[in-house]
Amino acid sequence: MSTINSAIALSDLHLGKETGYLYSKHPEYRQNRTTVLDLLQSIGPQDELILAGDFLELSLAGHDAIYSEIKAFFSLIAETGPYKRIVFIPGNHDHHFWRRLGEQIYIDGKIRQGLDPPDHETYPFCFVDERFSSQDPNLPCKIILEELWPKEKPKPEFVVKYPHHLIKVIHKDKAEYYLFTHGHFLEDLFKPVNYLIEPAHIEELEAFNNVWLEAFDYHIGHAGRLSKRVRELIRSFEEGGQKAKQTVNAVLNEIYLNLKEMLKLSWIKASLTKLGLKYLAKKIPEEPTSGLFKVVSVDQKLKKSIAKYIEKYILDRYQKGKAKAYHFPADKNIPTPFTFVFGHTHRPIRGKEIEKAEVTVKNKKYPLANTGGWLRTDGTGKANGENAGVLVIDQKGVRWETLEGKLR
């Protein structure tokens, strides 16, 4: 847990993706960069800059684009602040980054140190809730993010944590707590194994669904001809629901023809297969807001999912006698209540919504905050920065600094 005076948080930049507001090769980049620079400079120095997931577009972008975009982003950030610490909480689109870092530290690193790596029973859990710091002298490898920071600028501490980050801020002589996570595990799409066996705790939730996350949010996007078709489909969603339907129909028709040929289907089985594929096509939404960005704002379904997540994977785990991570003392329960801060939905909580954004768990109210999104294709069709902005947390509380109407 960090005890700090102030922090800013943002998420879902998807660096490397062409439709991002901070994609450095976009014609409007220079103006957008100036707008973001002005906002961050007006906010001023912070103890922490928290990147709450989907910082990188590891799903559908090439590594060359991703890492050049990080350099451009850090160049912007280095002109603001300063920040004592940059905390990166990987999301589903960053997921392979976290797995790779864990392997470098817990397998390659231990071997280089002459130590045995963890066994197969321990390894899936051993770096959930870990905290890797660039200032740790015992870290067996460098965190690549610090290598992308402008060399002429003072370098902050880089911390990579997953899946949670807890901060403590003193507000009117009272401690306020904020717990960050990316939020993909709030959505059913990212926990398909839960239908087979319900995870008992956060390590199991992560381990059970990791295969799906790796396949869906990394490997498919880097799978040659398949990734090309996936990109076509995603682009169709971004351009509009009706075009997406046409693309899906074309793909499903291809599947039908291939199945019919390979399996030598009779006309009855072929007809049933075609009906089944048509049924799937009807399930594809006509509007991007209910498809690619399905979870919107803080509706009742999302609130229910958040309440369950807090109770099962936070409160029932981070308590005396159960905590294993060294940054959560095992002799203390997690302090409650806390503000639950998440991203993933690309939908910031703003204005009067903030007053109603809370869930009740075990008779305590937990306020909610969201860190928005930085894609031009976030479902509204406006493409003016409507969901982009910065979440500011200080002694005054929490507030959303929007960039709506200011980005292009």
Secondary structure per residue as TSV (DSSP state, phi and psi in degrees):
chain	resnum	aa	ss	phi	psi
A	1	M	-	360.0	135.6
A	2	S	E	-97.6	132.6
A	3	T	E	-102.9	113.2
A	4	I	E	-136.3	169.2
A	5	N	S	-93.3	-33.1
A	6	S	-	-160.6	156.3
A	7	A	E	-154.6	154.5
A	8	I	E	-122.8	149.8
A	9	A	E	-136.5	141.8
A	10	L	E	-148.8	159.7
A	11	S	-	-150.5	174.4
A	12	D	-	58.0	42.3
A	13	L	-	-76.2	-28.7
A	14	H	-	51.5	51.4
A	15	L	B	-60.8	129.9
A	16	G	T	111.0	-16.6
A	17	K	-	-88.8	132.2
A	18	E	T	-63.0	-26.9
A	19	T	T	-87.8	5.3
A	20	G	B	-73.9	144.0
A	21	Y	T	-64.7	-21.8
A	22	L	T	-109.9	26.5
A	23	Y	-	-73.1	116.8
A	24	S	T	-69.3	-15.4
A	25	K	T	-97.0	2.2
A	26	H	S	-76.3	144.1
A	27	P	T	-56.6	-29.0
A	28	E	T	-93.7	7.0
A	29	Y	H	-60.0	-46.5
A	30	R	H	-59.1	-43.0
A	31	Q	H	-68.1	-41.9
A	32	N	H	-62.7	-39.4
A	33	R	H	-61.2	-43.8
A	34	T	H	-62.5	-41.1
A	35	T	H	-62.4	-46.1
A	36	V	H	-66.9	-40.4
A	37	L	H	-59.0	-45.6
A	38	D	H	-60.8	-42.9
A	39	L	H	-63.7	-48.9
A	40	L	H	-66.5	-36.5
A	41	Q	H	-67.4	-34.0
A	42	S	H	-70.8	-29.9
A	43	I	H	-73.2	-39.0
A	44	G	-	91.8	-171.5
A	45	P	-	-60.1	147.7
A	46	Q	E	-140.4	151.1
A	47	D	E	-68.5	-42.3
A	48	E	E	-136.0	141.4
A	49	L	E	-109.8	116.1
A	50	I	E	-105.6	120.7
A	51	L	E	-100.9	100.7
A	52	A	-	-91.1	49.9
A	53	G	S	96.9	156.6
A	54	D	-	49.9	39.3
A	55	F	-	-68.5	-36.1
A	56	L	B	-112.9	155.0
A	57	E	-	-103.6	68.0
A	58	L	T	-74.2	-11.4
A	59	S	T	-73.7	-50.7
A	60	L	T	-126.3	4.1
A	61	A	S	-112.2	156.7
A	62	G	-	-77.1	152.9
A	63	H	H	-63.7	-31.2
A	64	D	H	-61.8	-44.3
A	65	A	H	-66.2	-43.1
A	66	I	H	-59.6	-51.0
A	67	Y	H	-76.5	-27.3
A	68	S	H	-70.1	-33.3
A	69	E	H	-71.2	-33.6
A	70	I	H	-62.3	-43.3
A	71	K	H	-59.9	-42.2
A	72	A	H	-64.9	-41.1
A	73	F	H	-65.9	-45.1
A	74	F	H	-66.2	-31.5
A	75	S	H	-62.3	-39.5
A	76	L	H	-66.5	-49.5
A	77	I	H	-60.2	-37.5
A	78	A	T	-64.7	-18.0
A	79	E	T	-87.6	-1.1
A	80	T	S	-120.4	-169.9
A	81	G	-	77.7	-130.0
A	82	P	-	-73.9	168.2
A	83	Y	E	-120.2	131.3
A	84	K	E	-70.1	-33.6
A	85	R	E	-147.2	137.1
A	86	I	E	-111.2	118.5
A	87	V	E	-107.3	122.6
A	88	F	E	-111.5	118.7
A	89	I	-	-107.5	104.1
A	90	P	-	-59.8	144.2
A	91	G	-	-107.9	-166.3
A	92	N	G	-66.1	-34.4
A	93	H	G	-78.4	-11.7
A	94	D	G	-103.2	3.0
A	95	H	H	-57.7	-39.3
A	96	H	H	-65.7	-29.4
A	97	F	H	-58.2	-45.1
A	98	W	H	-67.8	-43.8
A	99	R	H	-62.7	-41.7
A	100	R	H	-65.6	-41.3
A	101	L	H	-63.7	-41.6
A	102	G	H	-61.2	-40.7
A	103	E	H	-66.0	-40.5
A	104	Q	I	-62.8	-37.0
A	105	I	I	-85.8	-46.9
A	106	Y	I	-89.5	-17.8
A	107	I	I	-112.7	-69.4
A	108	D	I	-58.6	-45.0
A	109	G	H	-62.7	-43.5
A	110	K	H	-68.1	-36.3
A	111	I	H	-63.6	-43.4
A	112	R	H	-61.9	-31.0
A	113	Q	T	-84.8	2.2
A	114	G	T	78.3	19.6
A	115	L	-	-108.5	161.2
A	116	D	-	-81.8	135.3
A	117	P	-	-71.0	166.7
A	118	P	-	-66.5	154.3
A	119	D	-	-78.4	175.3
A	120	H	T	-68.5	-21.2
A	121	E	T	-81.8	-30.6
A	122	T	T	-88.3	-36.3
A	123	Y	T	-55.4	-43.7
A	124	P	T	-61.2	-20.6
A	125	F	T	-105.8	-16.7
A	126	C	T	-69.4	-18.2
A	127	F	T	-122.1	17.5
A	128	V	T	-73.5	129.9
A	129	D	T	71.3	15.0
A	130	E	-	-74.8	165.7
A	131	R	E	-132.9	110.2
A	132	F	E	-104.0	120.3
A	133	S	E	-115.3	139.6
A	134	S	T	-66.9	-16.5
A	135	Q	T	-95.8	5.1
A	136	D	-	-79.1	113.2
A	137	P	T	-67.0	-17.5
A	138	N	T	-93.4	-1.3
A	139	L	-	-66.4	124.7
A	140	P	S	-78.3	-3.0
A	141	C	S	-149.3	162.7
A	142	K	-	-84.3	146.5
A	143	I	-	-79.9	119.3
A	144	I	H	-58.7	-26.2
A	145	L	H	-59.5	-39.7
A	146	E	H	-66.8	-25.0
A	147	E	H	-71.5	-16.7
A	148	L	T	-97.0	-2.5
A	149	W	S	-73.6	142.2
A	150	P	-	-54.6	125.8
A	151	K	T	-67.0	-24.5
A	152	E	T	-84.5	-5.4
A	153	K	S	-104.2	146.2
A	154	P	-	-57.1	135.0
A	155	K	-	-96.7	125.7
A	156	P	-	-75.8	171.4
A	157	E	E	-72.8	135.0
A	158	F	E	-105.3	126.4
A	159	V	E	-125.0	131.0
A	160	V	E	-114.1	124.4
A	161	K	E	-133.4	152.4
A	162	Y	-	-159.5	136.0
A	163	P	S	-98.0	0.0
A	164	H	-	-127.4	156.5
A	165	H	E	-143.1	125.5
A	166	L	E	-111.5	131.1
A	167	I	E	-124.3	154.6
A	168	K	E	-121.7	126.0
A	169	V	E	-126.0	131.3
A	170	I	E	-82.4	119.9
A	171	H	E	-127.4	112.1
A	172	K	T	53.2	51.5
A	173	D	T	62.2	17.0
A	174	K	E	-129.0	138.8
A	175	A	E	-78.5	129.1
A	176	E	E	-114.2	138.3
A	177	Y	E	-115.1	143.6
A	178	Y	E	-133.7	124.3
A	179	L	E	-111.4	123.5
A	180	F	E	-103.3	142.4
A	181	T	-	-152.9	160.5
A	182	H	-	-68.2	-49.3
A	183	G	-	113.3	2.8
A	184	H	G	-67.1	-26.4
A	185	F	G	-77.2	2.8
A	186	L	G	-83.7	-13.3
A	187	E	S	-107.8	133.6
A	188	D	G	-58.1	-31.6
A	189	L	G	-55.3	-30.7
A	190	F	G	-100.5	12.5
A	191	K	-	-141.1	55.5
A	192	P	G	-64.4	-28.8
A	193	V	G	-68.2	-19.5
A	194	N	G	-59.9	-23.2
A	195	Y	G	-74.5	-20.8
A	196	L	T	-92.3	-42.7
A	197	I	S	-151.1	127.7
A	198	E	-	-79.1	119.3
A	199	P	-	-61.2	141.0
A	200	A	S	-85.8	-27.1
A	201	H	S	-154.0	178.0
A	202	I	H	-65.0	-33.3
A	203	E	H	-62.6	-41.2
A	204	E	H	-69.1	-40.2
A	205	L	H	-56.8	-45.3
A	206	E	H	-67.4	-49.3
A	207	A	H	-66.1	-42.8
A	208	F	H	-62.8	-38.4
A	209	N	H	-100.0	0.2
A	210	N	H	-61.2	-39.5
A	211	V	H	-59.9	-42.2
A	212	W	H	-64.6	-44.8
A	213	L	H	-61.9	-44.2
A	214	E	H	-62.0	-45.2
A	215	A	I	-69.2	-49.6
A	216	F	I	-74.8	-41.3
A	217	D	I	-104.9	9.2
A	218	Y	I	-142.2	-64.5
A	219	H	I	-66.4	-37.5
A	220	I	G	-62.0	-36.7
A	221	G	G	-71.2	-10.8
A	222	H	G	-125.4	34.3
A	223	A	S	-112.8	43.7
A	224	G	T	60.4	-123.3
A	225	R	H	-61.5	-35.7
A	226	L	H	-64.7	-42.9
A	227	S	H	-64.3	-30.7
A	228	K	H	-62.7	-43.5
A	229	R	H	-66.9	-37.5
A	230	V	H	-63.0	-43.4
A	231	R	H	-62.1	-39.0
A	232	E	H	-60.4	-44.1
A	233	L	H	-65.4	-45.9
A	234	I	H	-61.5	-43.3
A	235	R	H	-61.7	-36.1
A	236	S	H	-64.9	-41.3
A	237	F	H	-61.6	-41.8
A	238	E	H	-67.1	-30.8
A	239	E	H	-86.5	-15.7
A	240	G	-	146.6	145.8
A	241	G	H	-60.9	-39.4
A	242	Q	H	-66.0	-39.6
A	243	K	H	-66.2	-35.5
A	244	A	H	-61.8	-42.3
A	245	K	H	-59.8	-43.1
A	246	Q	H	-63.5	-41.4
A	247	T	H	-64.1	-44.9
A	248	V	H	-62.1	-43.5
A	249	N	H	-59.5	-40.1
A	250	A	H	-65.5	-42.4
A	251	V	H	-65.1	-44.9
A	252	L	H	-65.0	-34.3
A	253	N	H	-66.7	-38.1
A	254	E	H	-61.8	-43.8
A	255	I	H	-61.2	-44.0
A	256	Y	H	-60.1	-47.8
A	257	L	H	-64.1	-38.7
A	258	N	H	-67.4	-42.5
A	259	L	H	-63.5	-43.7
A	260	K	H	-60.5	-41.0
A	261	E	H	-73.2	-47.0
A	262	M	H	-69.7	-39.3
A	263	L	H	-93.9	-2.3
A	264	K	T	51.0	52.8
A	265	L	-	-69.5	141.4
A	266	S	-	-70.0	167.7
A	267	W	H	-64.4	-30.9
A	268	I	H	-67.4	-50.7
A	269	K	H	-65.6	-36.6
A	270	A	H	-64.4	-40.2
A	271	S	H	-65.7	-42.4
A	272	L	H	-64.6	-39.9
A	273	T	H	-62.6	-42.8
A	274	K	H	-65.2	-39.8
A	275	L	H	-63.0	-41.1
A	276	G	H	-62.8	-42.0
A	277	L	H	-69.1	-35.0
A	278	K	H	-64.6	-37.2
A	279	Y	H	-62.6	-41.9
A	280	L	H	-61.2	-41.3
A	281	A	H	-61.6	-36.4
A	282	K	H	-67.5	-23.7
A	283	K	H	-77.0	-14.1
A	284	I	S	-74.2	122.1
A	285	P	-	-67.4	156.2
A	286	E	S	-88.3	-14.7
A	287	E	S	-122.5	139.3
A	288	P	G	-60.3	-28.9
A	289	T	G	-64.3	-25.8
A	290	S	G	-106.1	8.0
A	291	G	T	-114.9	-91.1
A	292	L	T	-61.1	-35.8
A	293	F	T	-114.5	69.3
A	294	K	-	-70.2	-40.5
A	295	V	-	-84.2	116.3
A	296	V	-	-118.1	137.3
A	297	S	T	50.8	-147.6
A	298	V	T	-118.8	76.0
A	299	D	-	-84.8	176.1
A	300	Q	H	-64.7	-36.5
A	301	K	H	-64.1	-42.9
A	302	L	H	-67.3	-40.7
A	303	K	H	-59.5	-41.5
A	304	K	H	-63.2	-41.7
A	305	S	H	-65.6	-40.1
A	306	I	H	-64.7	-45.2
A	307	A	H	-59.7	-42.3
A	308	K	H	-65.8	-41.9
A	309	Y	H	-62.8	-46.0
A	310	I	I	-59.7	-46.0
A	311	E	I	-67.7	-49.2
A	312	K	I	-82.0	-42.0
A	313	Y	I	-103.4	-3.7
A	314	I	I	-121.4	-63.6
A	315	L	I	-64.1	-40.0
A	316	D	T	-80.6	-2.5
A	317	R	T	-113.1	-49.6
A	318	Y	S	-83.7	73.7
A	319	Q	S	-142.2	165.0
A	320	K	T	-51.3	128.7
A	321	G	T	87.8	-8.3
A	322	K	T	-115.7	-30.3
A	323	A	-	-65.9	135.1
A	324	K	-	-111.5	-28.5
A	325	A	S	-69.7	138.8
A	326	Y	T	-68.0	-20.3
A	327	H	T	-89.1	-1.6
A	328	F	S	-115.5	100.8
A	329	P	-	-54.5	132.9
A	330	A	T	-70.7	-14.6
A	331	D	T	-95.6	10.5
A	332	K	S	-133.5	148.4
A	333	N	-	-81.9	158.1
A	334	I	-	-64.6	135.1
A	335	P	-	-67.2	136.3
A	336	T	S	-133.8	157.2
A	337	P	S	-77.9	167.1
A	338	F	-	-133.4	158.7
A	339	T	E	-80.9	126.9
A	340	F	E	-91.6	114.8
A	341	V	E	-111.0	125.2
A	342	F	E	-138.9	164.7
A	343	G	-	-120.4	-128.3
A	344	H	S	70.7	-43.6
A	345	T	S	-79.2	-13.7
A	346	H	-	62.9	20.3
A	347	R	-	-123.4	98.1
A	348	P	-	-66.6	151.4
A	349	I	-	-95.3	121.5
A	350	R	-	-138.3	167.3
A	351	G	T	53.8	-133.3
A	352	K	T	-70.6	-17.1
A	353	E	H	-60.3	-32.0
A	354	I	H	-59.8	-38.6
A	355	E	H	-65.5	-31.3
A	356	K	H	-95.1	-7.6
A	357	A	-	-83.6	89.3
A	358	E	E	-158.6	157.5
A	359	V	E	-128.3	155.3
A	360	T	E	-108.8	125.5
A	361	V	E	-132.9	122.8
A	362	K	T	51.6	45.6
A	363	N	T	68.5	15.5
A	364	K	E	-120.7	143.9
A	365	K	E	-93.1	130.9
A	366	Y	E	-115.3	110.1
A	367	P	E	-64.1	154.6
A	368	L	E	-119.8	147.3
A	369	A	E	-144.3	149.6
A	370	N	E	-127.6	147.5
A	371	T	-	-100.8	12.9
A	372	G	-	73.5	-160.8
A	373	G	-	-158.3	154.0
A	374	W	-	-122.5	33.4
A	375	L	B	-108.3	145.9
A	376	R	T	-71.4	-13.3
A	377	T	T	-111.0	46.4
A	378	D	S	-88.5	22.4
A	379	G	S	95.7	-11.5
A	380	T	S	-91.7	-22.1
A	381	G	S	82.9	-1.1
A	382	K	-	-81.2	-43.2
A	383	A	-	53.3	47.1
A	384	N	S	-126.4	22.0
A	385	G	S	84.7	21.4
A	386	E	T	-59.3	-28.0
A	387	N	T	-111.4	2.1
A	388	A	-	-89.4	150.2
A	389	G	E	164.0	-169.0
A	390	V	E	-131.5	132.4
A	391	L	E	-90.5	122.6
A	392	V	E	-108.7	131.2
A	393	I	E	-127.5	121.6
A	394	D	E	-150.9	-162.2
A	395	Q	T	-64.3	-17.9
A	396	K	T	-84.7	-10.9
A	397	G	E	118.6	-143.9
A	398	V	E	-123.6	139.8
A	399	R	E	-147.0	154.4
A	400	W	E	-104.9	118.0
A	401	E	E	-97.1	102.0
A	402	T	E	-84.1	152.9
A	403	L	-	-114.2	19.1
A	404	E	T	-60.0	131.8
A	405	G	T	79.6	0.9
A	406	K	T	-114.4	-9.4
A	407	L	-	-112.3	159.4
A	408	R	-	-125.4	360.0
